[in-house]
Amino acid sequence: MENLKLNSYYDVIIVGSGPAGLGAAFKVAENSNKSVLLIEKKKISSGGLRNDCKQNYTYPVGFPLEHWEEEEAKILLEEVKEHLKPKMEKRLDIEKYVKRAKKLNVDILAIDQAHVGTDKSGELIKGLIKQLKDMNVTVALETEVKELVANKKEMILANDEIIAFDNIILGPGRADYDWMQEQMDKLGVTYKDNVVDIGIRVEMKEENYSIVKDYYDPKILFPNKVRTFCTNSGCAHIVREKYKGYYSVNGHSLSKEKKANNLVNFAMLKTIRLTEPVVSGQQFGKILGEMVMQLSGGSVIKQRVGDFRLGQRSKKETFDDDLYDFKATLSNAVAADLSLSMPAKILRDIWSALKKLDSIVPGVLHPSTILYYPEIKTYSNKPQFLNKNFMVKEGYYIIGDGAGTSRGITAAWASGIRAANDILQEK
Ligand SMILES: Cc1cc2nc3c(=O)[nH]c(=O)nc-3n(C[C@H](O)[C@H](O)[C@H](O)COP(=O)(O)OP(=O)(O)OC[C@H]3O[C@@H](n4cnc5c(N)ncnc54)[C@H](O)[C@@H]3O)c2cc1C
């Protein structure tokens, strides 16, 4: 924890220094004299702003439609740009892909994107924190909020310090969903979480997914709620992220200054909406993740397309044989059998989408292509909001991915602006 003496009261406290928290902090600091405390439990914000940092600037990518209209999202995206100063990627000749996709009932969205890279994002975040400090925002890094106090505008830090506030904005992200649930139970805020994205991460040689030369992160929508997500190329790697009880795979890439490894990875996800009796997306994701932990001896699994097509498991000894001509970037994924681990309905829809993709960009299903499982994106707890600016109780706001108000960096930032606007407009 930083050696920083905090006051016993702030006009506005913001929990979490991800894009949602930053968006709120900038908006309040730039437009009022309110005292602001931004609290972050890590040394640096831990979500996508820190990892890869691919920014999408086209509605509806990242904006859940139940909360956002195009017109407002567009205005707020301009505000996000003023702070993140994106250098947009070029989008070249995608017409040929769009034409082929249409024949298969598949949509390719044209998106404005910028990419920072995991090696450069730290600098971007440090720059933003410095700007906030220069505007007199108190930034407490490595400082964890233990809990909120019920029926009193106070919160307790991990070191038991109590701090009071007039307004609090919670932007803890997706990973801390159970903490968020406890706080909502305490505040008497009702919530639901019945949606989850389950899928695989696909890794291949760049020559087998050449579309990335024309379109950095192609957003492709397939039938049955399957879509591509978070494509990485250049110097691209797959990572294993720890969640409570399981691992999920994810992908990232370094900035263009780093030497290319000529590999590409992207997620192919299916959105599942659950109904009775299982209604928790987080719980469903956890059950599937735990099953893979059991089957893989505590890791995630990988399978070559060649083995999958033959209906045989991939094996460690033969994983790099013959046509299998590149090494997996996530070496501690265990060679195994996807069809033994994944629910049939999800596997069927994802495989069907991959076959369509192989017709649009021939090469994706080369035998050497690797399928990693699971990639799980929980949608968090969707609180019952009292207004469109994400207020859940007078003086309390919940924003960002942790509240289901966003699904990406730019929309998370926009959700912070909205909550801040509500506070600025009050009285
Ligand atoms: C590895 C990875 C890569 C990603 N890449 C991209 C990408 O390239 N592009 C994109 O658009 N999206 C990406 N995403 C998704 C993106 O991270 C989220 O959409 C976005 O960060 C959500 O912003 P947020 O502010 O709601 O939450 P987060 O960014 O998760 O920030 C929440 C912050 O709150 C802190 N926190 C939580 N609880 C407490 C507490 N009790 N006390 C104090 N602090 C707390 C956390 O440490 C964290 O820093 C990625 C996600 C991951 C995990």
The ligand as a MOL file (V3000), in Angstrom:
LIG
                    3D

  0  0  0     0  0            999 V3000
M  V30 BEGIN CTAB
M  V30 COUNTS 53 58 0 0 0
M  V30 BEGIN ATOM
M  V30 1 C -6.6020 -10.1400 -20.2450 0
M  V30 2 C -7.6960 -9.2540 -20.7440 0
M  V30 3 C -7.5530 -8.6140 -21.9490 0
M  V30 4 C -8.5720 -7.7840 -22.4240 0
M  V30 5 N -8.3730 -7.1170 -23.5690 0
M  V30 6 C -9.2750 -6.2220 -23.9630 0
M  V30 7 C -9.0240 -5.4200 -25.0920 0
M  V30 8 O -7.9730 -5.5260 -25.7210 0
M  V30 9 N -9.9880 -4.5420 -25.4710 0
M  V30 10 C -11.1690 -4.3710 -24.7910 0
M  V30 11 O -11.9980 -3.5220 -25.1760 0
M  V30 12 N -11.4230 -5.1100 -23.7050 0
M  V30 13 C -10.5100 -6.0190 -23.2820 0
M  V30 14 N -10.7580 -6.7610 -22.1790 0
M  V30 15 C -12.0130 -6.5060 -21.4530 0
M  V30 16 C -11.7720 -5.2320 -20.6340 0
M  V30 17 O -10.7820 -5.5100 -19.7080 0
M  V30 18 C -12.9990 -4.7790 -19.8990 0
M  V30 19 O -14.0720 -4.6160 -20.7970 0
M  V30 20 C -12.7420 -3.4520 -19.1940 0
M  V30 21 O -11.4790 -3.4120 -18.5840 0
M  V30 22 C -13.8030 -3.2370 -18.1390 0
M  V30 23 O -13.4770 -2.1050 -17.4160 0
M  V30 24 P -13.8620 -1.9530 -15.8810 0
M  V30 25 O -13.3190 -0.6420 -15.4680 0
M  V30 26 O -15.3080 -2.2370 -15.7320 0
M  V30 27 O -13.1140 -3.1400 -15.1180 0
M  V30 28 P -11.5640 -3.5000 -14.9710 0
M  V30 29 O -10.7910 -2.9800 -16.1070 0
M  V30 30 O -11.5340 -4.9510 -14.6830 0
M  V30 31 O -11.0950 -2.6840 -13.6950 0
M  V30 32 C -11.5800 -2.9560 -12.4100 0
M  V30 33 C -10.5060 -2.5550 -11.4090 0
M  V30 34 O -11.0680 -2.5580 -10.0950 0
M  V30 35 C -10.1110 -3.0580 -9.2000 0
M  V30 36 N -10.8430 -3.5510 -8.0050 0
M  V30 37 C -11.7220 -4.5710 -7.9460 0
M  V30 38 N -12.1960 -4.7260 -6.7070 0
M  V30 39 C -11.6000 -3.7780 -5.9470 0
M  V30 40 C -11.6790 -3.4420 -4.5550 0
M  V30 41 N -12.4560 -4.1170 -3.7100 0
M  V30 42 N -10.9130 -2.4210 -4.1120 0
M  V30 43 C -10.1100 -1.7150 -4.9680 0
M  V30 44 N -9.9950 -1.9940 -6.2840 0
M  V30 45 C -10.7340 -3.0230 -6.7780 0
M  V30 46 C -9.4210 -4.1450 -9.9910 0
M  V30 47 O -8.1380 -4.4280 -9.4690 0
M  V30 48 C -9.3580 -3.5390 -11.3830 0
M  V30 49 O -8.1470 -2.8620 -11.6510 0
M  V30 50 C -9.7720 -7.6220 -21.6880 0
M  V30 51 C -9.9060 -8.2820 -20.4680 0
M  V30 52 C -8.8980 -9.0740 -19.9860 0
M  V30 53 C -9.0760 -9.7520 -18.6570 0
M  V30 END ATOM
M  V30 BEGIN BOND
M  V30 1 1 1 2
M  V30 2 1 2 3
M  V30 3 2 2 52
M  V30 4 2 3 4
M  V30 5 1 4 5
M  V30 6 1 4 50
M  V30 7 2 5 6
M  V30 8 1 6 7
M  V30 9 1 6 13
M  V30 10 2 7 8
M  V30 11 1 7 9
M  V30 12 1 9 10
M  V30 13 2 10 11
M  V30 14 1 10 12
M  V30 15 2 12 13
M  V30 16 1 13 14
M  V30 17 1 14 15
M  V30 18 1 14 50
M  V30 19 1 15 16
M  V30 20 1 16 17
M  V30 21 1 16 18
M  V30 22 1 18 19
M  V30 23 1 18 20
M  V30 24 1 20 21
M  V30 25 1 20 22
M  V30 26 1 22 23
M  V30 27 1 23 24
M  V30 28 2 24 25
M  V30 29 1 24 26
M  V30 30 1 24 27
M  V30 31 1 27 28
M  V30 32 2 28 29
M  V30 33 1 28 30
M  V30 34 1 28 31
M  V30 35 1 31 32
M  V30 36 1 32 33
M  V30 37 1 33 34
M  V30 38 1 33 48
M  V30 39 1 34 35
M  V30 40 1 35 36
M  V30 41 1 35 46
M  V30 42 1 36 37
M  V30 43 1 36 45
M  V30 44 2 37 38
M  V30 45 1 38 39
M  V30 46 1 39 40
M  V30 47 2 39 45
M  V30 48 1 40 41
M  V30 49 2 40 42
M  V30 50 1 42 43
M  V30 51 2 43 44
M  V30 52 1 44 45
M  V30 53 1 46 47
M  V30 54 1 46 48
M  V30 55 1 48 49
M  V30 56 2 50 51
M  V30 57 1 51 52
M  V30 58 1 52 53
M  V30 END BOND
M  V30 END CTAB
M  END
